């Protein structure tokens, strides 16, 4: 079955290559470096994958996949084209074109709630159209209509505040030093984006309720009035697999621990901890170019798509606890492999990464910290 899927992926990629002769290269150096030295570390991945729905379409409607492949390779699409795309069977929400395999699976499998929460000011309507909550992260599709003024550019929000059942989302954090990270990802449609956040239950915070009302307060550049959206949120998955292996590895002064693994149909969440000697701090790792990241692989060596992450030093010193979210597995794997690494910098530079021929940041894996975890469901 996997060989068949891989063959379909190869065919799709060949077609995309024929249509898109000029590749787009993305340099994430500045985006990552601006967070160095901070306790709250945010990571965002921009790698594209194809969902099962696209693979099925390749078999049944080849003409449609040609059209969709052209759109997927375009930086943005027009409102008219976006409206037309939504009429295509199977493309039911903004998640269908997300740079996030898990959200495309959520769309394909109906692991989301379709909503219509909107507010309008100065001729601009901002609307939430879909929300997915898998127990690890909340993802919301946001769209705008009208007021197509040039100064607005792509959809943007400012002074964003979130409330769960009327309480500030800050009450779900472990402390004022570890507020919840909010991620905003652009969409293929310039009039849409995906807003996302995750709880901090693995970092001393409170777990989100399985069902709650979410309130979004924000402003839009060029409009003084505040927008308010009220969204019903309900957990869309059941029987998530949660493991607590608590496996330790050591490399020099670094102790690396895999504390928890959460498998959902939408996300794979890994909770890890880095611990240093008492005379060292996490900020020293960053300032000395010794920061540790890691990749996740399945038992066949396939690297999983990185989605986002956040980390916190509860003592403000030598301990950092992180949650890192990856793409979901199609089925429960027999084992997973975690490969910690260090970033590779340009010579005599503390803020410029070396890039490979594809524009990706080079890393050096640390074999001493590698962890292989057999996965059992009993």
N, C-alpha and C positions, 0 to 999 in steps of 0.2 A: 504493500500500500504506500509506504513512504517513497519508494522508487517512482511510483506512478505520480505522486504529488510533486516530487522533485522534477520529473520530466515536464509536468505542466508548468511549473515555475520557470524552467529553462526556456520553454517556448514563449512565455509571457515576456521574459527579460529580453529574448532575441527580438521580439516585436517592438518592445519599447526602445531598444537600441537603434532599430531602423528608423523609428519615428523621431526620436530625440537624439540628434547627432551631436549636440553640444551638452556635455555633462555640467552640472552645477556643483561647485566645490564649496564646502562650508567650513570655515575656520572657527572653532569653538574656543580658541585660546583665551580671548578677552573675557568671554562669558564665564568661563570657569575661574580664571584668575581673580576676577573682581570679588569672588566669594572667599578667597584664601584668607586664612587668619581669623575667620569668623566662626563662632560656635554653631550657627545655623547654616548648614551647607546645602545648597540647592543644586540639583543636577537635572538637566533635561536632554533627552536624546532626540535626534532628528532622522534616524534611519527609517526607511520605508520598507514595509513588507506587504505581501498580498494575502488577503483573507481567503477562507475556504469558499466564500460566496463568489469571489472572482475566479477561483479554479473551476467551479461548477459552470460559471458563465462561459468559460473558455470552451467547454465541451458543447454547450447547448446553443449559445448565441455569439458566435465568433465576431459578427459585425459589431455587436454592442461592446465587446471587450476592446476592439480597436478604438472605438470612440472614447471609452473610459480611460484607456491607457494614455491617449493624447491629453485628456484632462488632468490625469494624475501627474503628468510631467510638467504641467503649467504652473507657474508661480501662483496666479490667482485666476478666478473665473468670474465672469460678469453675473450680476443679479439675475438677468434673463436666463442665462445658461444654467445657473444654480437652480432656478425654479423648474427648468426643464428636466434636469437630472433627477430631481426629487420625484418626478412622475414615473421614472423607470422602476419596474418591479424589483424589489430587493434593496433599493437604496432608500431606506426608510428614515434616516436621520443624518445629522451632521457627522455622527461618529463614523459613517461609512467611509469618509475620506480623511479620517484622522491619521496622523503619523504614529499610530499606536495600535499594534496588532490586537491588544486586549479589547480596546473600544470597538474595533471593527467586528470582533467576535461577539461582543455584547450586542451590537446591532443585529448581526446575523442570527443569533440565538434568542433574541428577544429579552436579553438580560438588562433591560432598561425600562424606564417609565416615560412614556410620551406625555408631555405637559404643554400648556400654553399660558405661561405667566408673563405678563408684559406691562410696560409703563411707557407713557408718551409725553415728551416735552419738546416744545419748539419744532414740531413736525417730525421729530425723530422717535421711532418706536424701538425699544430694546426688548427682546423677547427670549425667554428660556424655553427651549423646545424639547429637550430630552435630558434625563438624568439617570446615571447608573451608579449604584452603590453595592460593592461586592464584599463589604466588611473590612476592606483595607483602604479604599480610596473612594471619594465621591467625585464624579465627573459630570459636568454640566455643559450642554450645548447652548451657546448664546448667539443670537442673530440680531441684526438691525435692519430697519426698513425706513425709507424716506430720508429727508434732510441730507441728500447726497452732496454735501458741501466739500470742497476740496480740502479745507483745513482739518476736516475730521480724519482724512486718510483711512487706514484700516481701522476696524473697530477697536476702541480703546476705552478703558475705564480708569478712574482715579478715585482716591479716598475710599477704597473698597472696605466695607465692614460686613462681617457675617454673623448671623445669630441663629442658634439652634433652640427651637421652642421658646424664643424670646430672650434667651441668654446669650451674651457675647461668646463667640467661639473661643475667646481667650480663656474662659473658665474650664476648657477641656485640656489646657496645657499643664505641664508639670509645674511651671513657674513663669514669672514674667520674662525670664531670660530665654525661654524656649517656646515662643509662640508658634502656632501652626503655620507652615509654609503654604502659600497659595501660588499655584502655577497657572499661567495663562499661555495657551498655545494657539498660534495662528492656524487658520483653516485654509483649504484650497480656495474657498469662497472669501473674498476680501471683506465681506460683510458678516463674517461669522468667526467665532473662536471657541475654544474649549477651556473652561475654567475648572480647576481641579485642586483638591486638597485631601489630606489624609490625617487620621487621628494620631495621637502620640501615646497610645496605650502601651507600647513597648518601651517608652522612654519616661514612664512615670505619670503620664497623663491619663485622662478618663476615656473610656470607650464610648464611641458614638452610640446612641440608641438605634435599634433596628428600624425604627420608624420615627420620623420627626418632621417638623416644618422648618425649612431653611429660609431665612430672610437675607436678601442681598441689598445693601445700601451702597450707592456709588454715584459719582458724577461722570459726565462725559466732557472732554475738552470742547470749549466753546458754548457750553450750556450751563447756566448757573443752578437751575433746579436739580434737586436730588432725585435719582431714580430709585424705585423700590420694587423688588421682585419677591414674591412669596411662592416657594416651591415645596410641594409634598415630596419627601424623600423616604424610600423604603428599600430595605436590603433586597437585592434582586437575585441572590444566590443562596444555596442551601448546602449543608454538609461539607463546608470547606475543610480541607485536610490541614491540620496544624501539628507540627512536630517541634520538639524542644531538644535537639541533640546535645547542646552544650559541649561542643568539641573545641579543644584548645590547640593552638600551634604557636611556636615561638621562633623569632628571628632576631638575633641580636638583643636589643633592649625592648623589642616589640612583642607583646603578647596579643595574639589575634584569636577571638572566640566567635564561633557560630552559635548564637543563642536560640534562634527560632526560625522556622520555615513555615510560611503560609501559602498553600496552593488554593487558588480559586479559578473558575473558568475565565476570569478577566485579568488576573494579576498573580505573579509569583513574588511574594514579599520575603526578604531575608533581613533578619535583625542580627547585627554583628556588634562586637565590642573590641576596641583597641585600648590596651592598657600599657602605660609606660612606667618606668621607675619614678619614685616620689620626687626626684630632683629634676624631672623633665615634664614638659607640658605639651599638649596637642598642638598649640600654636607654634611651638618650636619645630615640629615636623613640617608644617607648611612653610615657615620662613626659611627653612634649610633645604627646601625642595625634596623632602623625604615623605611627602603625603602618600598614604596608602589608599588605593582603590581596588576594585576587584571585578572580574567578569564571571558570569555564570554559564555553565555548559551542561548539556544533557549527556547521557551515557555514551552517545555516539560522537561526542566532540562538537556538537552544534552549539554555537554561541547564541545565547538568548538576548533579545533586544532589551537594552536598558531604557527604562521609562523615566524615572525620577527618583530622588532620594533626599533625605534630610538627616542631619546628625547633630548631636548635642553633647557637650561636656558637662555632666551634672555637677562635678566638683570644681569646674573651672580650671582644672589642671591636667592630669595625665590620663584621664579616662574619656573616651568618646563612644557613645552608643549611637548607632545609625540604623535607619530603615532604608533599604534600597529595593525599589520595585522594578521587576523585569516582566517581560511578556509571559503570558501563560503557556503551559505545556498542553499539547493537544490531548494527551492522556497522562495519567500518573506515571512518571518515569521510574525506571528500575533504580536509578541512582542519579545524583547530580554532582557536579564538580565545581568548586569555587576556587578561582585562581587569583589571589591578590597580586597587585603589581605596584610599581612606582612609575611615575611619568618620566619621560625622557625629555630633557631640556636642551636647547641649543647651547653650544659652548659659551661659557662665561656669561650666561643669562639666568636670571631668577624668575623671569616672567614670560619667556617664549618657549613654547613646546616645539620639539621636532615633529614634523609631519611625514607620513609615508606618501607613496606615489598617488594615493587616492584622496589625500588631504585629511586623513585621520591622524589623531594624536598618537605618537608612538609610545608604547609602554614596555616595561621590562618586568616579566613575571618573576615572582619570588617562590621557587619550588618549596622552600622550607615552610611556607604558610599555606600551601595548597591543601584543600580538604575535599575528600570524596565521601559522600553520604549515601548509603543504601536507603532506599525509600520503601518503607513497609506501611501498609494501610491497616494492619491489625493492632 
